[in-house]
Amino acid sequence: MVLGITHLDTAPGNFQVAWLEPVLCRLRAYKPDVILTEAMSGEQIVALDAYSAYHGTAGRYAGPSLNMAKAAQTDLKLTAPQAFVQANLLCQKGELTPVERRRLASLFVAAAEPFSATVQWMRLAPAERVAADGVSPALVKNLNSFAGLRNEIASMAARLAADVGLERLYGAGDHMSDVASPSSEAMKAAVAAEPGLTDLFNHNTPEFRAVPEEALKMAAASEIMPVFKWKNSPRFGELDADAQCQSMLRSDKIGSIGRQWVAAWEAQNLRMAVAIREATAPIAGGRALLIVGAAHKPYVEAYLRTFADVELVSVPALLDAKPVGCAE
């Protein structure tokens, strides 16, 4: 299941995480065995950092994760790969004690997987969220901060993982392909030179305006389900894919810059699909969930359809269902 979302850190100031409960209730009923997010994996973060002279992106997109990882590596006297190996071994143990969960949280942080550490933090009773077993006082502060974030990785993916008893999240996000993309300055100039492209990019067209902008801001609890249903509808996927990519390929004026942007975008989404396929390999017959920006959904789903032994699950059908105990 690929759940397309409006990034929650762009929601208005009065947005409340509690408003997500109708969606989260349905996701708990789905019972995913694996949950993936748009965050980069620790492996990619560390790789980008190692090749920062070439990529220059890890610090831009994962600066807090890197800083926390390096501090935890110093405290634990482990490299990121060593910490990840130990974390995987602990995850396979079964039911963990609070001591083991604190240790696992510190290992995930050292492996540049802070949101998996957040899952462990959420699975601990509040009284057990203390500085011990590899968790420093500074890390306690950081993990408490991560657990309180309103972005979808913390308030949806990590919360859901903790609720259904999973030990970690998987990062499907990609910034390796950024190196193939044109510069933002060149891209802005090219889009500005093509009449109508800016409006398309900003969803300022009659088709998009069929759903009033005010209704998409998630400024009230009553707007949550309609927004999630719209962003996961086939119609939105078609319109958004046309606005974001197909318009580039149709344009005579934007030229090679637009085609270069599309190539990088496709590479990014293909890497997301590959991350999903790798994460689902151990759970044949199981259920996976990717929570991702809605623009990625039609592309990731298109790639997933080419894989053997993968069946896409309908998000609209899930949201329309009313499992016992789930409110609208």
Backbone as numpy.savetxt, mean C-alpha at the origin, in Angstrom:
# Nx Ny Nz CAx CAy CAz Cx Cy Cz
-7.79 -10.08 -4.23 -8.63 -8.89 -4.23 -7.75 -7.65 -4.23
-7.99 -6.77 -5.20 -7.25 -5.50 -5.29 -8.21 -4.39 -4.88
-8.00 -3.85 -3.70 -8.87 -2.80 -3.16 -8.25 -1.45 -3.49
-8.87 -0.73 -4.43 -8.40 0.59 -4.79 -8.92 1.63 -3.81
-8.05 2.53 -3.41 -8.44 3.51 -2.39 -8.01 4.92 -2.80
-8.65 5.89 -2.22 -8.13 7.26 -2.21 -7.19 7.33 -1.02
-5.94 7.73 -1.24 -4.97 7.73 -0.14 -5.51 8.53 1.04
-5.55 7.89 2.19 -6.21 8.49 3.35 -5.46 9.67 3.92
-4.16 9.78 3.63 -3.44 10.95 4.15 -3.80 12.23 3.38
-4.62 12.07 2.32 -5.11 13.26 1.62 -6.55 13.58 2.00
-7.13 12.80 2.89 -8.51 13.05 3.34 -8.57 14.35 4.14
-9.73 14.96 4.21 -9.84 16.23 4.95 -9.52 16.07 6.43
-9.26 17.19 7.07 -8.82 17.15 8.47 -9.80 16.51 9.42
-11.08 16.55 9.09 -12.07 15.98 10.02 -12.29 14.48 9.80
-11.55 13.89 8.84 -11.70 12.46 8.58 -11.36 11.66 9.83
-12.15 10.62 10.12 -11.92 9.77 11.28 -11.72 8.32 10.84
-10.68 7.68 11.36 -10.38 6.30 11.03 -11.57 5.39 11.36
-12.30 5.72 12.39 -13.45 4.89 12.80 -14.49 4.77 11.69
-14.51 5.73 10.77 -15.48 5.68 9.68 -15.21 4.51 8.72
-14.01 3.95 8.78 -13.64 2.85 7.88 -14.23 1.51 8.31
-14.86 1.46 9.47 -15.30 0.17 10.01 -16.19 -0.63 9.07
-17.16 -0.04 8.35 -17.96 -0.87 7.43 -17.11 -1.59 6.38
-16.06 -0.93 5.89 -15.17 -1.56 4.92 -14.32 -2.62 5.61
-13.74 -2.27 6.75 -12.89 -3.22 7.47 -13.67 -4.47 7.90
-14.92 -4.28 8.27 -15.74 -5.42 8.67 -15.88 -6.41 7.51
-16.09 -5.91 6.32 -16.21 -6.79 5.16 -14.88 -7.44 4.81
-13.78 -6.72 5.01 -12.47 -7.30 4.75 -12.12 -8.38 5.77
-12.56 -8.19 7.01 -12.35 -9.26 8.00 -13.13 -10.51 7.61
-14.34 -10.32 7.06 -15.14 -11.46 6.60 -14.49 -12.16 5.42
-13.76 -11.43 4.60 -13.01 -12.01 3.48 -11.89 -12.91 3.98
-11.33 -12.60 5.16 -10.29 -13.42 5.82 -9.06 -13.64 4.94
-8.36 -12.57 4.62 -7.15 -12.73 3.78 -6.06 -13.50 4.52
-5.35 -14.35 3.78 -4.19 -15.06 4.31 -2.92 -14.24 4.14
-2.94 -13.32 3.21 -1.81 -12.44 2.91 -2.36 -11.05 2.62
-1.73 -10.02 3.20 -2.13 -8.64 2.93 -0.91 -7.89 2.40
-1.10 -7.24 1.27 -0.04 -6.44 0.65 -0.47 -4.98 0.60
0.52 -4.10 0.56 0.24 -2.66 0.51 1.12 -2.00 -0.55
0.92 -0.71 -0.72 1.71 0.05 -1.69 3.06 0.47 -1.12
3.33 0.15 0.14 4.65 0.42 0.70 5.69 -0.43 -0.01
6.91 0.05 -0.08 7.99 -0.76 -0.62 8.38 -1.84 0.39
8.85 -2.95 -0.11 9.37 -3.98 0.77 10.69 -3.50 1.38
11.04 -4.07 2.52 12.32 -3.74 3.13 13.47 -4.05 2.20
13.35 -5.14 1.46 14.40 -5.53 0.51 14.63 -4.43 -0.52
13.52 -3.85 -1.06 13.69 -2.79 -2.06 14.21 -1.51 -1.44
13.75 -1.19 -0.23 14.23 0.02 0.44 15.74 -0.04 0.63
16.22 -1.19 1.13 17.66 -1.34 1.36 18.42 -1.31 0.04
17.86 -1.94 -1.00 18.53 -1.95 -2.30 18.60 -0.54 -2.89
17.51 0.22 -2.80 17.51 1.58 -3.31 18.50 2.46 -2.54
18.59 2.22 -1.24 19.54 2.98 -0.44 20.97 2.66 -0.86
21.23 1.38 -1.12 22.58 0.97 -1.53 22.95 1.57 -2.89
21.94 1.76 -3.75 22.16 2.33 -5.08 21.63 3.76 -5.16
21.71 4.49 -4.05 21.12 5.83 -4.01 21.78 6.78 -5.01
23.04 6.55 -5.34 23.70 7.41 -6.31 23.03 7.30 -7.68
22.40 6.15 -7.92 21.72 5.92 -9.19 20.23 6.21 -9.09
19.58 5.64 -8.07 18.13 5.79 -7.93 17.73 7.05 -7.18
18.37 7.28 -6.04 18.07 8.47 -5.25 16.65 8.55 -4.73
15.98 7.39 -4.51 14.56 7.43 -4.16 14.23 6.90 -2.77
15.05 6.05 -2.20 14.67 5.41 -0.94 14.45 6.45 0.15
15.38 7.40 0.27 15.22 8.41 1.30 14.01 9.29 1.07
13.67 9.52 -0.21 12.52 10.37 -0.53 11.21 9.70 -0.14
11.10 8.41 -0.39 9.84 7.72 -0.16 9.81 6.91 1.13
10.95 6.61 1.69 10.99 5.74 2.87 12.02 6.21 3.88
12.17 7.54 4.00 13.15 8.08 4.93 12.97 7.62 6.36
11.74 7.70 6.93 11.54 7.23 8.30 11.84 5.74 8.45
11.46 4.94 7.47 11.74 3.50 7.54 13.25 3.25 7.55
13.99 3.98 6.73 15.44 3.82 6.68 16.08 4.23 7.99
15.67 5.38 8.51 16.27 5.87 9.76 16.00 4.92 10.92
14.76 4.44 11.01 14.42 3.49 12.06 15.21 2.19 11.89
15.34 1.74 10.64 16.05 0.48 10.37 17.50 0.58 10.80
18.15 1.66 10.45 19.57 1.80 10.77 19.79 1.87 12.28
18.89 2.54 12.99 19.00 2.61 14.45 18.80 1.23 15.07
17.80 0.49 14.58 17.54 -0.85 15.12 18.67 -1.81 14.78
19.24 -1.67 13.60 20.38 -2.52 13.23 21.55 -2.31 14.19
21.78 -1.07 14.57 22.84 -0.77 15.53 22.52 -1.38 16.88
21.27 -1.24 17.34 20.88 -1.79 18.64 20.98 -3.31 18.66
20.57 -3.96 17.59 20.53 -5.42 17.54 21.83 -6.04 17.04
22.70 -5.18 16.49 23.96 -5.66 15.90 23.69 -6.68 14.79
22.73 -6.32 13.94 22.34 -7.16 12.81 22.23 -6.30 11.55
22.49 -6.91 10.40 22.20 -6.24 9.14 20.72 -6.42 8.83
20.22 -5.69 7.86 18.82 -5.84 7.46 18.50 -7.26 7.01
19.32 -7.89 6.15 19.01 -9.28 5.77 19.04 -10.24 6.94
19.99 -10.07 7.84 20.06 -10.95 9.02 18.81 -10.80 9.89
18.38 -9.57 10.06 17.17 -9.33 10.86 15.95 -9.96 10.19
15.89 -9.88 8.87 14.75 -10.42 8.15 14.71 -11.95 8.25
15.86 -12.58 8.18 15.92 -14.05 8.34 15.40 -14.45 9.71
15.84 -13.75 10.74 15.37 -14.06 12.09 13.88 -13.78 12.25
13.41 -12.71 11.63 11.98 -12.39 11.71 11.15 -13.49 11.06
11.58 -13.97 9.90 10.84 -15.04 9.23 10.79 -16.30 10.08
11.87 -16.63 10.75 11.89 -17.81 11.61 10.89 -17.66 12.77
10.84 -16.47 13.35 9.89 -16.25 14.44 8.46 -16.32 13.95
8.20 -15.79 12.75 6.84 -15.82 12.19 6.33 -17.24 12.01
7.25 -18.17 11.76 6.86 -19.56 11.51 6.66 -20.36 12.78
6.94 -19.76 13.92 6.89 -20.49 15.18 5.48 -20.83 15.63
4.53 -19.98 15.30 3.16 -20.19 15.79 2.82 -19.09 16.78
2.00 -19.40 17.78 1.58 -18.40 18.75 2.79 -17.86 19.50
2.90 -16.54 19.55 4.06 -15.90 20.14 3.73 -15.28 21.49
4.73 -15.25 22.35 4.59 -14.58 23.65 4.81 -13.08 23.45
4.43 -12.26 24.43 4.72 -10.83 24.32 6.21 -10.55 24.14
7.05 -11.31 24.81 8.50 -11.13 24.65 8.90 -11.37 23.19
8.36 -12.43 22.60 8.69 -12.74 21.21 8.11 -11.70 20.25
6.94 -11.18 20.56 6.35 -10.17 19.68 7.17 -8.87 19.72
7.64 -8.48 20.88 8.49 -7.29 20.95 9.78 -7.53 20.17
10.37 -8.70 20.33 11.58 -9.04 19.58 11.30 -9.02 18.07
10.17 -9.58 17.68 9.82 -9.62 16.26 9.60 -8.21 15.72
8.98 -7.36 16.52 8.79 -5.96 16.08 10.13 -5.29 15.82
11.08 -5.49 16.71 12.40 -4.86 16.53 13.11 -5.43 15.30
12.95 -6.74 15.05 13.58 -7.35 13.88 12.97 -6.81 12.60
11.66 -6.66 12.56 11.03 -6.11 11.37 11.48 -4.68 11.11
11.62 -3.89 12.16 12.10 -2.52 11.98 13.50 -2.54 11.40
14.37 -3.39 11.94 15.75 -3.47 11.45 15.80 -3.93 10.00
14.80 -4.71 9.58 14.73 -5.19 8.20 14.03 -4.20 7.28
13.78 -2.98 7.77 13.10 -1.92 7.01 11.67 -2.30 6.67
11.02 -3.00 7.59 9.61 -3.40 7.44 8.82 -2.84 8.64
8.74 -1.51 8.79 8.11 -0.95 9.99 6.62 -1.22 10.09
5.93 -1.42 8.97 4.50 -1.67 9.07 4.21 -3.11 9.51
5.11 -4.04 9.20 4.99 -5.37 9.78 5.26 -5.31 11.29
6.22 -4.46 11.68 6.46 -4.24 13.10 5.22 -3.65 13.76
4.52 -2.78 13.04 3.30 -2.17 13.57 2.23 -3.23 13.81
2.15 -4.23 12.92 1.20 -5.34 13.13 1.52 -6.02 14.46
2.79 -6.30 14.73 3.18 -6.93 16.00 2.82 -6.03 17.18
3.04 -4.74 17.03 2.75 -3.78 18.09 1.25 -3.77 18.39
0.44 -3.83 17.33 -1.01 -3.84 17.51 -1.49 -5.15 18.14
-0.78 -6.23 17.92 -1.18 -7.51 18.48 -0.81 -7.64 19.96
0.04 -6.73 20.43 0.37 -6.71 21.86 -0.71 -5.96 22.64
-0.98 -6.42 23.85 -1.84 -5.64 24.74 -1.16 -4.31 25.04
-1.92 -3.22 25.20 -1.30 -1.91 25.44 -0.24 -1.93 26.55
-0.50 -2.70 27.59 0.46 -2.74 28.71 1.77 -3.42 28.33
1.77 -4.19 27.23 2.96 -4.91 26.80 3.77 -4.11 25.78
3.30 -2.94 25.40 4.01 -2.13 24.40 5.05 -1.26 25.10
6.11 -1.93 25.52 7.13 -1.29 26.35 8.51 -1.50 25.74
9.48 -0.73 26.25 10.86 -0.85 25.79 11.51 -2.07 26.44
11.63 -3.13 25.68 12.25 -4.37 26.16 12.44 -5.30 24.97
13.32 -6.28 25.14 13.48 -7.34 24.14 13.86 -6.80 22.77
14.77 -5.84 22.76 15.25 -5.27 21.50 14.53 -4.00 21.09
13.45 -3.65 21.78 12.70 -2.43 21.47 13.20 -1.31 22.40
13.82 -0.31 21.83 14.35 0.81 22.60 13.24 1.79 22.95
13.47 2.69 23.91 12.47 3.72 24.20 12.13 4.56 22.97
13.14 4.87 22.16 12.88 5.66 20.95 12.01 4.87 19.97
12.24 3.57 19.91 11.45 2.74 19.00 10.01 2.60 19.50
9.81 2.56 20.81 8.46 2.56 21.36 7.69 3.78 20.86
8.34 4.92 20.91 7.70 6.16 20.45 7.36 6.07 18.97
8.30 5.54 18.17 8.07 5.43 16.73 6.93 4.46 16.41
6.92 3.31 17.10 5.88 2.31 16.83 4.51 2.81 17.27
4.45 3.51 18.38 3.18 4.10 18.80 2.70 5.12 17.76
3.65 5.86 17.18 3.30 6.84 16.16 2.79 6.14 14.90
3.49 5.09 14.46 3.06 4.35 13.27 1.67 3.75 13.48
1.44 3.20 14.66 0.14 2.57 14.94 -1.00 3.59 14.91
-0.67 4.86 15.14 -1.70 5.89 15.16 -1.86 6.63 13.84
-1.08 6.26 12.82 -1.20 6.92 11.52 -2.57 6.66 10.92
-3.07 7.64 10.19 -4.38 7.43 9.57 -4.25 6.98 8.12
-3.01 6.82 7.61 -2.89 6.34 6.24 -3.41 4.91 6.14
-3.69 4.46 4.92 -4.34 3.16 4.74 -3.45 1.99 5.13
-2.12 2.19 5.14 -1.24 1.07 5.50 -1.38 0.75 6.98
-1.43 1.78 7.81 -1.58 1.56 9.25 -3.03 1.32 9.64
-3.92 2.23 9.20 -5.29 2.19 9.71 -6.16 1.14 9.03
-5.72 0.61 7.90 -6.48 -0.46 7.25 -5.68 -1.77 7.22
-4.52 -1.77 6.54 -3.79 -3.02 6.34 -3.25 -3.60 7.64
-2.53 -2.78 8.42 -1.96 -3.29 9.67 -3.06 -3.66 10.66
-4.08 -2.81 10.75 -5.19 -3.09 11.66 -5.89 -4.40 11.28
-6.13 -4.58 9.99 -6.78 -5.79 9.52 -5.90 -7.02 9.78
-4.60 -6.91 9.51 -3.69 -8.03 9.75 -3.72 -8.45 11.22
-3.69 -7.46 12.11 -3.74 -7.77 13.54 -5.07 -8.41 13.91
-6.15 -7.91 13.33 -7.48 -8.43 13.67 -7.66 -9.89 13.23
-7.10 -10.26 12.07 -7.30 -11.62 11.56 -6.15 -12.56 11.93
-5.20 -12.06 12.73 -4.14 -12.93 13.26 -2.96 -13.16 12.35
-2.69 -12.23 11.43 -1.50 -12.36 10.59 -0.30 -11.73 11.29
0.89 -12.20 10.92 2.10 -11.71 11.59 2.75 -10.53 10.88
2.43 -10.34 9.59 3.15 -9.31 8.84 2.33 -8.82 7.66
2.83 -7.75 7.05 2.34 -7.25 5.78 3.42 -7.47 4.73
3.03 -7.42 3.47 3.98 -7.53 2.37 3.96 -6.22 1.58
5.13 -5.68 1.31 5.22 -4.46 0.52 5.25 -4.80 -0.96
4.26 -4.28 -1.70 4.21 -4.50 -3.15 4.59 -3.25 -3.92
4.79 -2.13 -3.22 5.10 -0.87 -3.89 6.44 -0.93 -4.58
6.60 -0.10 -5.60 7.84 -0.12 -6.38 8.27 1.29 -6.73
9.57 1.55 -6.52 10.16 2.78 -7.03 11.45 2.50 -7.78
11.74 1.23 -8.05 12.87 0.89 -8.91 12.67 1.49 -10.31
11.43 1.47 -10.76 11.13 1.92 -12.13 11.15 3.43 -12.27
11.27 4.16 -11.16 11.31 5.63 -11.26 12.45 6.10 -12.17
13.52 5.32 -12.20 14.68 5.72 -12.99 14.35 5.76 -14.48
13.29 5.02 -14.88 12.89 5.00 -16.29 11.93 6.13 -16.64
11.43 6.82 -15.63 10.40 7.85 -15.85 11.03 9.19 -16.21
10.35 9.99 -17.02 10.88 11.33 -17.30 10.86 12.18 -16.03
11.64 13.25 -16.02 11.66 14.12 -14.86 10.29 14.76 -14.68
9.98 15.11 -13.43 8.68 15.73 -13.17 8.54 17.06 -13.90
9.65 17.78 -14.06 9.60 19.06 -14.76 9.25 18.86 -16.24
9.89 17.86 -16.86 9.61 17.58 -18.27 8.19 17.09 -18.45
7.74 16.30 -17.50 6.38 15.75 -17.59 5.34 16.86 -17.46
5.53 17.75 -16.50 4.59 18.85 -16.30 4.53 19.76 -17.53
5.68 20.02 -18.09 5.73 20.89 -19.27 5.03 20.24 -20.46
5.23 18.93 -20.62 4.61 18.22 -21.74 3.10 18.18 -21.60
2.64 17.92 -20.39 1.19 17.86 -20.14 0.57 19.23 -20.36
1.25 20.27 -19.87 0.72 21.63 -20.00 0.63 22.06 -21.47
1.47 21.47 -22.31 1.49 21.87 -23.72 0.38 21.22 -24.53
-0.28 20.24 -23.95 -1.33 19.51 -24.66 -2.69 19.94 -24.14
-3.50 20.63 -24.92 -4.82 21.07 -24.45 -5.66 19.89 -23.97
-6.21 20.05 -22.80 -7.11 19.02 -22.27 -6.45 17.98 -21.40
-5.12 17.79 -21.49 -4.47 16.75 -20.70 -4.50 17.07 -19.21
-4.31 18.33 -18.88 -4.35 18.71 -17.46 -5.71 18.41 -16.86
-6.76 18.72 -17.60 -8.11 18.42 -17.11 -8.30 16.91 -16.94
-7.80 16.14 -17.90 -7.91 14.69 -17.79 -7.18 14.18 -16.55
-5.94 14.66 -16.37 -5.15 14.23 -15.22 -5.84 14.56 -13.91
-6.52 15.68 -13.88 -7.18 16.13 -12.65 -8.63 15.65 -12.55
-9.01 14.76 -13.46 -10.38 14.21 -13.47 -11.42 15.32 -13.66
-11.03 16.35 -14.35 -11.94 17.49 -14.56 -12.61 17.34 -15.92
-13.41 16.29 -16.07 -14.13 16.03 -17.31 -15.58 15.68 -16.95
-16.49 15.79 -17.90 -17.90 15.49 -17.59 -18.10 14.08 -17.03
-17.31 13.11 -17.54 -17.47 11.73 -17.06 -17.14 11.63 -15.57
-16.03 12.23 -15.18 -15.66 12.18 -13.76 -16.59 13.05 -12.92
-17.03 14.17 -13.49 -17.88 15.07 -12.72 -19.29 14.51 -12.52
-19.58 13.37 -13.14 -20.87 12.71 -12.90 -21.00 12.33 -11.43
-19.87 12.15 -10.77 -19.86 11.95 -9.31 -19.34 13.25 -8.71
-20.15 14.01 -8.00 -19.73 15.32 -7.50 -18.45 15.25 -6.67
-17.55 16.20 -6.90 -16.28 16.23 -6.19 -16.47 16.24 -4.67
-17.46 16.99 -4.21 -17.68 17.07 -2.77 -18.01 15.71 -2.17
-18.67 14.86 -2.95 -19.07 13.54 -2.44 -17.90 12.59 -2.35
-16.75 12.96 -2.95 -15.58 12.07 -2.97 -14.53 12.45 -1.93
-14.83 13.42 -1.10 -13.81 13.91 -0.17 -13.72 13.12 1.12
-14.67 12.25 1.35 -14.71 11.45 2.59 -14.69 12.37 3.82
-15.49 13.41 3.75 -15.58 14.36 4.85 -16.67 13.99 5.84
-17.34 12.86 5.61 -18.38 12.38 6.51 -18.43 10.86 6.44
-18.87 10.25 7.51 -18.93 8.79 7.56 -19.79 8.22 6.44
-20.84 8.94 6.07 -21.76 8.46 5.04 -21.12 8.41 3.65
-19.98 9.06 3.46 -19.34 9.10 2.15 -18.37 7.94 1.93
-18.00 7.23 3.00 -16.95 6.22 2.89 -17.31 5.11 1.91
-18.44 4.44 2.13 -18.80 3.33 1.26 -19.03 3.77 -0.19
-19.75 4.87 -0.45 -19.90 5.31 -1.84 -18.57 5.59 -2.54
-17.62 6.21 -1.83 -16.32 6.49 -2.44 -15.59 5.20 -2.76
-15.56 4.24 -1.82 -14.88 2.97 -2.06 -15.55 2.21 -3.21
-16.87 2.27 -3.29 -17.57 1.58 -4.38 -17.23 2.22 -5.73
-17.21 3.54 -5.79 -16.90 4.23 -7.04 -15.46 3.95 -7.47
-14.50 4.07 -6.54 -13.09 3.89 -6.90 -12.78 2.44 -7.30
-13.63 1.50 -6.95 -13.40 0.10 -7.32 -14.35 -0.39 -8.41
-15.10 0.52 -9.00 -16.02 0.14 -10.06 -15.27 0.00 -11.38
-15.71 -0.89 -12.26 -15.08 -1.00 -13.59 -15.08 0.33 -14.34
-16.15 1.11 -14.18 -16.23 2.39 -14.90 -15.14 3.35 -14.47
-14.89 3.45 -13.16 -13.82 4.34 -12.70 -12.48 3.86 -13.25
-12.25 2.55 -13.21 -10.99 2.01 -13.72 -10.77 2.36 -15.18
-11.82 2.26 -15.98 -11.71 2.60 -17.40 -11.40 4.08 -17.59
-12.14 4.93 -16.89 -11.95 6.37 -17.03 -10.56 6.79 -16.56
-10.13 6.25 -15.43 -8.86 6.66 -14.86 -7.69 6.18 -15.72
-7.78 4.94 -16.21 -6.72 4.42 -17.07 -6.61 5.25 -18.34
-7.75 5.66 -18.87 -7.74 6.50 -20.07 -7.12 7.86 -19.77
-7.48 8.43 -18.62 -6.99 9.76 -18.26 -5.49 9.74 -17.97
-5.03 8.70 -17.29 -3.65 8.66 -16.84 -2.66 8.15 -17.88
-3.11 7.19 -18.71 -2.16 6.55 -19.62 -2.54 6.61 -21.09
-3.74 6.17 -21.42 -4.12 6.09 -22.83 -4.07 7.46 -23.49
-4.36 8.50 -22.71 -4.30 9.86 -23.27 -2.88 10.19 -23.72
-1.88 9.66 -23.01 -0.48 9.89 -23.37 -0.16 9.27 -24.72
-0.67 8.07 -24.92 -0.35 7.35 -26.15 -1.11 7.91 -27.35
-2.26 8.53 -27.09 -3.04 9.14 -28.18 -2.46 10.46 -28.63
-1.75 11.12 -27.73 -1.31 12.49 -27.99 -0.20 12.55 -29.04
-0.35 13.46 -29.99 0.71 13.72 -30.97 1.72 14.72 -30.43
1.29 15.55 -29.49 2.16 16.64 -29.03 3.07 16.23 -27.87
2.59 15.36 -27.00 3.39 15.02 -25.83 4.57 14.12 -26.20
4.41 13.36 -27.27 5.53 12.63 -27.85 6.16 11.57 -26.96
7.49 11.47 -27.07 8.21 10.37 -26.40 8.17 10.49 -24.89
8.00 11.70 -24.36 7.96 11.86 -22.90 6.75 11.12 -22.33
5.60 11.27 -22.99 4.42 10.56 -22.53 4.57 9.06 -22.62
5.17 8.60 -23.71 5.37 7.16 -23.88 6.37 6.63 -22.86
7.35 7.45 -22.53 8.32 7.06 -21.50 7.63 6.95 -20.15
6.75 7.90 -19.85 6.02 7.85 -18.57 5.15 6.60 -18.50
4.47 6.25 -19.58 3.63 5.06 -19.61 4.48 3.81 -19.39
5.65 3.76 -19.99 6.53 2.60 -19.82 6.91 2.42 -18.36
7.29 3.52 -17.70 7.68 3.43 -16.29 6.48 3.04 -15.42
5.31 3.59 -15.76 4.09 3.26 -15.00 3.76 1.77 -15.14
3.87 1.25 -16.36 3.58 -0.17 -16.57 4.59 -1.04 -15.83
5.86 -0.64 -15.85 6.88 -1.41 -15.14 6.59 -1.43 -13.64
6.18 -0.27 -13.10 5.86 -0.20 -11.68 4.71 -1.14 -11.32
3.66 -1.13 -12.13 2.51 -1.98 -11.83 2.80 -3.45 -12.05
3.64 -3.76 -13.02 4.02 -5.15 -13.24 4.83 -5.68 -12.05
5.70 -4.83 -11.50 6.45 -5.27 -10.31 5.50 -5.50 -9.13
4.44 -4.70 -9.03 3.44 -4.92 -7.99 2.79 -6.29 -8.17
2.42 -6.60 -9.42 1.79 -7.89 -9.69 2.73 -9.04 -9.37
4.00 -8.88 -9.68 4.99 -9.92 -9.38 5.12 -10.11 -7.87
5.12 -9.00 -7.13 5.19 -9.10 -5.67 4.00 -9.88 -5.12
2.82 -9.65 -5.70 1.63 -10.39 -5.27 1.80 -11.87 -5.58
2.28 -12.17 -6.78 2.42 -13.58 -7.16 3.41 -14.30 -6.26
4.49 -13.64 -5.91 5.47 -14.25 -5.02 4.90 -14.46 -3.62
4.14 -13.47 -3.13 3.58 -13.58 -1.79 2.50 -14.65 -1.71
1.83 -14.90 -2.84 0.75 -15.89 -2.83 1.25 -17.31 -3.10
2.50 -17.45 -3.49 3.02 -18.79 -3.82 2.83 -19.79 -2.67
3.08 -19.41 -1.41 2.94 -20.40 -0.32 1.50 -20.65 0.11
0.53 -19.92 -0.45 -0.85 -20.07 0.04 -1.79 -20.52 -1.08
-1.36 -21.50 -1.86 -2.21 -21.98 -2.96 -3.61 -22.28 -2.44
-4.61 -21.72 -3.12 -5.99 -21.88 -2.66 -6.39 -20.89 -1.60
-5.46 -20.03 -1.19 -5.75 -19.06 -0.14 -6.23 -17.73 -0.71
-6.31 -16.74 0.16 -6.86 -15.43 -0.22 -5.85 -14.33 0.07
-5.65 -13.49 -0.92 -4.72 -12.37 -0.78 -5.48 -11.07 -0.98
-4.98 -10.01 -0.38 -5.57 -8.68 -0.50 -4.47 -7.67 -0.73
-4.61 -6.86 -1.77 -3.73 -5.72 -1.99 -4.54 -4.46 -1.77
-4.06 -3.57 -0.88 -4.68 -2.26 -0.68 -3.77 -1.24 -1.34
-4.30 -0.52 -2.34 -3.42 0.27 -3.21 -4.19 1.47 -3.75
-3.47 2.49 -4.15 -4.10 3.64 -4.79 -4.92 3.20 -5.99
-6.10 3.76 -6.15 -7.05 3.27 -7.15 -6.51 3.33 -8.57
-5.59 4.23 -8.88 -5.05 4.32 -10.23 -4.29 3.05 -10.62
-3.74 2.35 -9.64 -2.99 1.12 -9.92 -3.90 -0.07 -10.21
-5.11 -0.04 -9.69 -5.98 -1.22 -9.71 -6.19 -1.83 -11.10
-6.60 -1.06 -12.12 -6.85 -1.71 -13.41 -5.61 -2.32 -14.03
-4.45 -1.74 -13.78 -3.21 -2.26 -14.36 -2.75 -3.52 -13.63
-2.75 -3.48 -12.30 -2.35 -4.66 -11.53 -3.29 -5.83 -11.84
-4.58 -5.55 -11.91 -5.53 -6.62 -12.20 -5.31 -7.19 -13.60
-4.99 -6.35 -14.57 -4.74 -6.83 -15.93 -3.55 -7.78 -15.95
-2.50 -7.45 -15.20 -1.34 -8.34 -15.16 -1.66 -9.63 -14.41
-2.41 -9.51 -13.32 -2.75 -10.71 -12.55 -3.56 -11.69 -13.39
-4.37 -11.17 -14.31 -5.18 -12.06 -15.16 -4.32 -12.92 -16.08
-3.08 -12.53 -16.29 -2.20 -13.32 -17.15 -1.50 -14.44 -16.40
-1.61 -14.46 -15.08 -0.92 -15.47 -14.27 -1.78 -16.72 -14.11
-1.14 -17.87 -14.10 -1.86 -19.12 -13.84 -2.21 -19.21 -12.36
-3.34 -19.86 -12.07 -3.73 -20.16 -10.69 -4.03 -18.91 -9.86
-4.45 -17.84 -10.53 -4.86 -16.63 -9.83 -6.28 -16.29 -10.24
-7.15 -16.09 -9.26 -8.54 -15.70 -9.52 -8.81 -14.37 -8.85
-9.26 -13.40 -9.63 -9.56 -12.07 -9.07 -10.90 -12.09 -8.35
-10.95 -11.42 -7.21 -12.17 -11.35 -6.40 -12.76 -9.95 -6.56
-14.07 -9.88 -6.73 -14.76 -8.61 -6.96 -14.86 -7.78 -5.69
-14.29 -6.58 -5.74 -14.44 -5.65 -4.61 -15.87 -5.12 -4.52
-16.50 -4.71 -5.65 -17.88 -4.24 -5.55 -18.81 -5.28 -4.91
-18.62 -6.55 -5.25 -19.46 -7.60 -4.65 -19.22 -7.68 -3.15
-17.97 -7.54 -2.73 -17.65 -7.57 -1.30 -18.32 -6.40 -0.58
-18.22 -5.21 -1.16 -18.77 -4.02 -0.51 -20.29 -4.04 -0.49
-20.90 -4.67 -1.49 -22.37 -4.76 -1.53 -22.91 -5.80 -0.55
-22.06 -6.76 -0.19 -22.49 -7.81 0.74 -22.66 -7.22 2.14
-23.47 -7.90 2.94 -23.70 -7.46 4.32 -23.50 -8.64 5.26
-22.22 -8.97 5.55 -21.96 -10.04 6.50 -22.57 -9.72 7.85
-22.80 -10.74 8.63 -23.40 -10.55 9.96 -22.52 -9.61 10.77
-23.14 -8.60 11.34 -22.42 -7.66 12.19 -21.82 -6.48 11.47
-21.90 -6.46 10.13 -21.33 -5.36 9.37 -22.40 -4.33 9.03
-22.13 -3.08 9.34 -23.07 -2.01 9.03 -22.76 -1.43 7.67
-23.69 -0.69 7.12 -23.48 0.00 5.84 -22.65 1.25 6.13
